[in-house]
Amino acid sequence: MSTLLEVKNLKKYFKVPAGTLHAVDDISFTLEEKKTLGVVGESGCGKSTLGRTLIHLIPPTSGEIWFEGENITEVDKHRLHELRRNMQMIFQDPFSSLNPRMSVSQAIAEPLQIYGLVKSKEEIKATVRRTMDLVGLASRLADSYPHELDGGRRQRIGIARALVLKPKFIVCDEPVSALDVSIQAQILNLLQDLQDNMGFTYIFITHDLSVVRHISDEICVMYLGKVVEYSPAKELFVKRLHPYTQALLSAIPIPSINVERKRIILKGEITSPINPKPGCRFAPRCRYATEVCFNEDPELKEVSPKHFCACHHIGAGD
């Protein structure tokens, strides 16, 4: 398969009263067509900022973003408008991401009208109904408003709005975190079915490792703006190299009363992402940290095919 998205040394910094906040700090990866990259990490690690930067909802500070072989790091408004047809986003909060004054059909039809893909009202109506059926929304809800629906249906509207343009690349920013567990499974299965049938490419952002294991082909583990581990999904759950990844995976509950997982409890202070000093940002919470960890940034190295880790003591304790 060909590469759809390539990111090189991407950075996104924000100026704050205390200095410069390093939200996304020197991230590189490639994503092939029809594949899913899961991005995981605790709240505040820069996952959502990464997703928003990739589709230019916020501009990058430096680095390069290549989409279908084209450098789209800096593009004018006209070209960005064209790109957005193929780069969509499903937002975390299905309620605040929808216009409360728009009905279900109006919200889904809006992208079609903006891009002029269908001309007549009859065509728009037919396309909206087909898309609603695709994501499991009953046609009787076409004239309903977001406040009249539950979280699962609202999220299906957000998915339908992203899919109606038939984009090639979709950023899913924690699309199931606000939903009940039973609804989560329905949405995840829906996304996978749509990928199989329509060839979508996803970046799936979440803090739930059980979810990301279910849907991802590769997984990127982030900590305070940095990628600490990058691996094929199946391999990560068998061979975890970074101490932070080990701690994350130890928190996944086992659905059995006869098996008890050994939890890794992280201690110590979280490093500030504002004006960070040289050294591993996880070092103050790492049980294997030595002097070198506090003084030198670890390099993201390829330990085995397609398995990268940024640690001075790779595989310690695993």
Salt bridges, closest charged atoms under 4 A:
ASP25 OD2 - HIS22 ND1 2.98
ASP25 OD2 - ARG281 NH2 2.36
GLU42 OE2 - ARG285 NH1 3.22
GLU68 OE2 - LYS168 NZ 2.54
GLU70 OE1 - ARG79 NH2 2.60
GLU82 OE2 - HIS78 NE2 3.02
GLU82 OE1 - ARG79 NH1 2.94
ASP150 OD2 - ARG153 NH1 3.14
GLU174 OE1 - HIS207 ND1 2.98
GLU229 OE2 - HIS307 NE2 2.63
GLU235 OE2 - HIS307 ND1 2.80
ASP318 OD1 - ARG240 NH1 3.89
